[in-house]
Amino acid sequence: MVRAIILVKSPKKLIAVKLRKLPNISNSFPTSGQFDAVAVIEVNQLSQIKEVTNQIQKISGVERTETMVEVE
């Protein structure tokens, strides 16, 4: 299992709720600071992270994302 955190910049207030509806997102919550929400994802292969990130970037109002992969 590969886990990653995706930081999301979006002026939409309910972006964290929209993120939770996507497959492979185990948790999502709003944040303060440079980014507006965090999505925690769990996938079977490293290559699947890009697929999830692409889905997030297609959500209306998402301006940018930054992905951090957990290193064990």
N, CA, C and O atoms as a GROMACS GRO file, in nm:
protein
  288
    1MET      N    1   0.085  -0.118   0.000
    1MET     CA    2   0.000   0.000   0.000
    1MET      C    3   0.089   0.124   0.000
    1MET      O    4   0.186   0.132   0.075
    2VAL      N    5   0.055   0.218  -0.084
    2VAL     CA    6   0.128   0.344  -0.094
    2VAL      C    7   0.036   0.455  -0.044
    2VAL      O    8  -0.079   0.465  -0.087
    3ARG      N    9   0.087   0.538   0.044
    3ARG     CA   10   0.006   0.647   0.098
    3ARG      C   11   0.070   0.780   0.058
    3ARG      O   12   0.193   0.793   0.055
    4ALA      N   13  -0.015   0.878   0.026
    4ALA     CA   14   0.033   1.010  -0.012
    4ALA      C   15  -0.062   1.115   0.042
    4ALA      O   16  -0.179   1.088   0.072
    5ILE      N   17  -0.009   1.235   0.055
    5ILE     CA   18  -0.089   1.350   0.096
    5ILE      C   19  -0.089   1.447  -0.021
    5ILE      O   20   0.016   1.481  -0.076
    6ILE      N   21  -0.208   1.492  -0.057
    6ILE     CA   22  -0.221   1.588  -0.166
    6ILE      C   23  -0.276   1.717  -0.107
    6ILE      O   24  -0.385   1.719  -0.049
    7LEU      N   25  -0.200   1.824  -0.122
    7LEU     CA   26  -0.243   1.956  -0.077
    7LEU      C   27  -0.318   2.021  -0.192
    7LEU      O   28  -0.274   2.015  -0.307
    8VAL      N   29  -0.432   2.084  -0.162
    8VAL     CA   30  -0.518   2.138  -0.267
    8VAL      C   31  -0.544   2.286  -0.243
    8VAL      O   32  -0.584   2.326  -0.133
    9LYS      N   33  -0.521   2.366  -0.346
    9LYS     CA   34  -0.551   2.510  -0.342
    9LYS      C   35  -0.682   2.531  -0.419
    9LYS      O   36  -0.690   2.502  -0.538
   10SER      N   37  -0.783   2.582  -0.348
   10SER     CA   38  -0.913   2.607  -0.410
   10SER      C   39  -0.991   2.706  -0.326
   10SER      O   40  -0.999   2.692  -0.204
   11PRO      N   41  -1.050   2.807  -0.390
   11PRO     CA   42  -1.131   2.902  -0.314
   11PRO      C   43  -1.268   2.845  -0.273
   11PRO      O   44  -1.340   2.908  -0.197
   12LYS      N   45  -1.302   2.728  -0.324
   12LYS     CA   46  -1.431   2.666  -0.290
   12LYS      C   47  -1.430   2.623  -0.144
   12LYS      O   48  -1.338   2.555  -0.099
   13LYS      N   49  -1.532   2.663  -0.069
   13LYS     CA   50  -1.537   2.634   0.074
   13LYS      C   51  -1.557   2.487   0.105
   13LYS      O   52  -1.507   2.439   0.207
   14LEU      N   53  -1.627   2.415   0.020
   14LEU     CA   54  -1.657   2.274   0.049
   14LEU      C   55  -1.568   2.178  -0.030
   14LEU      O   56  -1.608   2.065  -0.056
   15ILE      N   57  -1.448   2.222  -0.067
   15ILE     CA   58  -1.360   2.137  -0.147
   15ILE      C   59  -1.324   2.008  -0.074
   15ILE      O   60  -1.314   1.903  -0.138
   16ALA      N   61  -1.306   2.011   0.058
   16ALA     CA   62  -1.271   1.890   0.133
   16ALA      C   63  -1.382   1.786   0.124
   16ALA      O   64  -1.355   1.666   0.118
   17VAL      N   65  -1.507   1.830   0.123
   17VAL     CA   66  -1.621   1.739   0.111
   17VAL      C   67  -1.620   1.673  -0.027
   17VAL      O   68  -1.645   1.553  -0.039
   18LYS      N   69  -1.592   1.751  -0.130
   18LYS     CA   70  -1.586   1.696  -0.266
   18LYS      C   71  -1.473   1.595  -0.279
   18LYS      O   72  -1.488   1.493  -0.346
   19LEU      N   73  -1.361   1.623  -0.215
   19LEU     CA   74  -1.247   1.532  -0.222
   19LEU      C   75  -1.280   1.397  -0.161
   19LEU      O   76  -1.238   1.293  -0.213
   20ARG      N   77  -1.353   1.396  -0.051
   20ARG     CA   78  -1.388   1.271   0.019
   20ARG      C   79  -1.470   1.177  -0.068
   20ARG      O   80  -1.474   1.056  -0.042
   21LYS      N   81  -1.536   1.230  -0.168
   21LYS     CA   82  -1.622   1.148  -0.254
   21LYS      C   83  -1.543   1.070  -0.360
   21LYS      O   84  -1.597   0.979  -0.422
   22LEU      N   85  -1.417   1.106  -0.379
   22LEU     CA   86  -1.336   1.038  -0.480
   22LEU      C   87  -1.284   0.904  -0.426
   22LEU      O   88  -1.257   0.892  -0.307
   23PRO      N   89  -1.270   0.805  -0.515
   23PRO     CA   90  -1.214   0.677  -0.471
   23PRO      C   91  -1.068   0.693  -0.429
   23PRO      O   92  -0.998   0.781  -0.479
   24ASN      N   93  -1.024   0.610  -0.340
   24ASN     CA   94  -0.887   0.604  -0.288
   24ASN      C   95  -0.852   0.715  -0.190
   24ASN      O   96  -0.741   0.716  -0.137
   25ILE      N   97  -0.944   0.807  -0.163
   25ILE     CA   98  -0.917   0.911  -0.063
   25ILE      C   99  -0.969   0.861   0.071
   25ILE      O  100  -1.089   0.844   0.090
   26SER      N  101  -0.877   0.839   0.164
   26SER     CA  102  -0.916   0.784   0.294
   26SER      C  103  -0.957   0.894   0.393
   26SER      O  104  -1.031   0.867   0.488
   27ASN      N  105  -0.909   1.018   0.369
   27ASN     CA  106  -0.946   1.128   0.458
   27ASN      C  107  -0.924   1.259   0.383
   27ASN      O  108  -0.837   1.268   0.296
   28SER      N  109  -1.001   1.358   0.418
   28SER     CA  110  -0.985   1.491   0.361
   28SER      C  111  -1.038   1.592   0.460
   28SER      O  112  -1.141   1.570   0.525
   29PHE      N  113  -0.969   1.704   0.473
   29PHE     CA  114  -1.012   1.805   0.568
   29PHE      C  115  -0.963   1.942   0.523
   29PHE      O  116  -0.860   1.953   0.457
   30PRO      N  117  -1.036   2.048   0.560
   30PRO     CA  118  -0.993   2.184   0.526
   30PRO      C  119  -0.874   2.225   0.612
   30PRO      O  120  -0.857   2.176   0.724
   31THR      N  121  -0.793   2.316   0.560
   31THR     CA  122  -0.678   2.367   0.633
   31THR      C  123  -0.668   2.518   0.616
   31THR      O  124  -0.731   2.576   0.528
   32SER      N  125  -0.589   2.579   0.702
   32SER     CA  126  -0.558   2.721   0.685
   32SER      C  127  -0.417   2.730   0.629
   32SER      O  128  -0.340   2.635   0.639
   33GLY      N  129  -0.384   2.843   0.572
   33GLY     CA  130  -0.250   2.860   0.518
   33GLY      C  131  -0.251   2.865   0.367
   33GLY      O  132  -0.350   2.903   0.306
   34GLN      N  133  -0.139   2.827   0.308
   34GLN     CA  134  -0.121   2.836   0.164
   34GLN      C  135  -0.219   2.746   0.087
   34GLN      O  136  -0.262   2.781  -0.023
   35PHE      N  137  -0.253   2.631   0.143
   35PHE     CA  138  -0.346   2.538   0.079
   35PHE      C  139  -0.476   2.535   0.157
   35PHE      O  140  -0.479   2.564   0.276
   36ASP      N  141  -0.584   2.500   0.088
   36ASP     CA  142  -0.718   2.506   0.148
   36ASP      C  143  -0.770   2.371   0.197
   36ASP      O  144  -0.863   2.366   0.277
   37ALA      N  145  -0.711   2.262   0.149
   37ALA     CA  146  -0.756   2.129   0.191
   37ALA      C  147  -0.642   2.029   0.174
   37ALA      O  148  -0.548   2.050   0.098
   38VAL      N  149  -0.655   1.920   0.249
   38VAL     CA  150  -0.561   1.809   0.241
   38VAL      C  151  -0.640   1.684   0.209
   38VAL      O  152  -0.746   1.660   0.267
   39ALA      N  153  -0.588   1.604   0.118
   39ALA     CA  154  -0.647   1.474   0.088
   39ALA      C  155  -0.542   1.367   0.117
   39ALA      O  156  -0.429   1.376   0.068
   40VAL      N  157  -0.578   1.269   0.196
   40VAL     CA  158  -0.489   1.156   0.225
   40VAL      C  159  -0.537   1.041   0.138
   40VAL      O  160  -0.653   1.001   0.145
   41ILE      N  161  -0.447   0.988   0.055
   41ILE     CA  162  -0.487   0.880  -0.036
   41ILE      C  163  -0.408   0.754  -0.007
   41ILE      O  164  -0.295   0.759   0.041
   42GLU      N  165  -0.470   0.642  -0.038
   42GLU     CA  166  -0.405   0.511  -0.026
   42GLU      C  167  -0.432   0.434  -0.154
   42GLU      O  168  -0.548   0.411  -0.191
   43VAL      N  169  -0.325   0.394  -0.221
   43VAL     CA  170  -0.336   0.321  -0.346
   43VAL      C  171  -0.244   0.199  -0.341
   43VAL      O  172  -0.158   0.188  -0.253
   44ASN      N  173  -0.262   0.108  -0.435
   44ASN     CA  174  -0.180  -0.013  -0.436
   44ASN      C  175  -0.044   0.008  -0.501
   44ASN      O  176   0.054  -0.055  -0.463
   45GLN      N  177  -0.038   0.098  -0.600
   45GLN     CA  178   0.086   0.120  -0.673
   45GLN      C  179   0.117   0.269  -0.682
   45GLN      O  180   0.026   0.352  -0.686
   46LEU      N  181   0.243   0.302  -0.684
   46LEU     CA  182   0.288   0.440  -0.692
   46LEU      C  183   0.228   0.511  -0.814
   46LEU      O  184   0.194   0.629  -0.806
   47SER      N  185   0.216   0.441  -0.925
   47SER     CA  186   0.165   0.502  -1.048
   47SER      C  187   0.020   0.548  -1.035
   47SER      O  188  -0.023   0.634  -1.112
   48GLN      N  189  -0.055   0.493  -0.942
   48GLN     CA  190  -0.195   0.531  -0.924
   48GLN      C  191  -0.210   0.669  -0.860
   48GLN      O  192  -0.317   0.729  -0.868
   49ILE      N  193  -0.107   0.719  -0.797
   49ILE     CA  194  -0.114   0.852  -0.734
   49ILE      C  195  -0.143   0.957  -0.840
   49ILE      O  196  -0.223   1.049  -0.816
   50LYS      N  197  -0.080   0.945  -0.955
   50LYS     CA  198  -0.103   1.042  -1.063
   50LYS      C  199  -0.250   1.040  -1.108
   50LYS      O  200  -0.307   1.146  -1.136
   51GLU      N  201  -0.309   0.922  -1.114
   51GLU     CA  202  -0.450   0.911  -1.154
   51GLU      C  203  -0.540   0.986  -1.056
   51GLU      O  204  -0.630   1.059  -1.098
   52VAL      N  205  -0.516   0.968  -0.928
   52VAL     CA  206  -0.596   1.036  -0.826
   52VAL      C  207  -0.574   1.187  -0.834
   52VAL      O  208  -0.670   1.265  -0.824
   53THR      N  209  -0.449   1.228  -0.850
   53THR     CA  210  -0.419   1.371  -0.862
   53THR      C  211  -0.489   1.432  -0.982
   53THR      O  212  -0.542   1.543  -0.973
   54ASN      N  213  -0.492   1.361  -1.093
   54ASN     CA  214  -0.562   1.411  -1.212
   54ASN      C  215  -0.711   1.428  -1.186
   54ASN      O  216  -0.772   1.524  -1.232
   55GLN      N  217  -0.771   1.334  -1.112
   55GLN     CA  218  -0.913   1.345  -1.078
   55GLN      C  219  -0.938   1.469  -0.992
   55GLN      O  220  -1.036   1.540  -1.013
   56ILE      N  221  -0.850   1.494  -0.897
   56ILE     CA  222  -0.864   1.612  -0.811
   56ILE      C  223  -0.853   1.740  -0.892
   56ILE      O  224  -0.930   1.833  -0.872
   57GLN      N  225  -0.758   1.744  -0.984
   57GLN     CA  226  -0.736   1.864  -1.063
   57GLN      C  227  -0.852   1.894  -1.158
   57GLN      O  228  -0.867   2.007  -1.204
   58LYS      N  229  -0.935   1.795  -1.187
   58LYS     CA  230  -1.052   1.815  -1.273
   58LYS      C  231  -1.172   1.872  -1.198
   58LYS      O  232  -1.270   1.912  -1.261
   59ILE      N  233  -1.166   1.878  -1.065
   59ILE     CA  234  -1.276   1.933  -0.986
   59ILE      C  235  -1.281   2.084  -1.009
   59ILE      O  236  -1.179   2.152  -1.003
   60SER      N  237  -1.399   2.133  -1.036
   60SER     CA  238  -1.418   2.276  -1.060
   60SER      C  239  -1.368   2.358  -0.942
   60SER      O  240  -1.405   2.331  -0.827
   61GLY      N  241  -1.285   2.456  -0.969
   61GLY     CA  242  -1.234   2.544  -0.865
   61GLY      C  243  -1.096   2.507  -0.812
   61GLY      O  244  -1.035   2.587  -0.742
   62VAL      N  245  -1.047   2.390  -0.844
   62VAL     CA  246  -0.913   2.351  -0.798
   62VAL      C  247  -0.811   2.428  -0.880
   62VAL      O  248  -0.806   2.416  -1.003
   63GLU      N  249  -0.729   2.506  -0.812
   63GLU     CA  250  -0.629   2.588  -0.880
   63GLU      C  251  -0.496   2.515  -0.897
   63GLU      O  252  -0.432   2.525  -1.002
   64ARG      N  253  -0.455   2.443  -0.793
   64ARG     CA  254  -0.330   2.366  -0.803
   64ARG      C  255  -0.324   2.263  -0.691
   64ARG      O  256  -0.399   2.270  -0.594
   65THR      N  257  -0.233   2.168  -0.708
   65THR     CA  258  -0.212   2.065  -0.606
   65THR      C  259  -0.062   2.046  -0.585
   65THR      O  260   0.020   2.081  -0.669
   66GLU      N  261  -0.031   1.989  -0.470
   66GLU     CA  262   0.106   1.949  -0.442
   66GLU      C  263   0.099   1.814  -0.372
   66GLU      O  264   0.024   1.797  -0.276
   67THR      N  265   0.176   1.719  -0.420
   67THR     CA  266   0.169   1.582  -0.370
   67THR      C  267   0.295   1.545  -0.295
   67THR      O  268   0.407   1.574  -0.338
   68MET      N  269   0.274   1.481  -0.180
   68MET     CA  270   0.385   1.430  -0.099
   68MET      C  271   0.360   1.282  -0.074
   68MET      O  272   0.256   1.244  -0.020
   69VAL      N  273   0.454   1.199  -0.113
   69VAL     CA  274   0.441   1.054  -0.097
   69VAL      C  275   0.508   1.013   0.034
   69VAL      O  276   0.619   1.057   0.065
   70GLU      N  277   0.440   0.929   0.110
   70GLU     CA  278   0.497   0.879   0.235
   70GLU      C  279   0.618   0.792   0.205
   70GLU      O  280   0.615   0.706   0.117
   71VAL      N  281   0.724   0.814   0.280
   71VAL     CA  282   0.848   0.737   0.264
   71VAL      C  283   0.868   0.657   0.392
   71VAL      O  284   0.870   0.712   0.502
   72GLU      N  285   0.884   0.528   0.376
   72GLU     CA  286   0.906   0.441   0.492
   72GLU      C  287   1.046   0.392   0.497
   72GLU      O  288   1.082   0.318   0.589
   0.00000   0.00000   0.00000
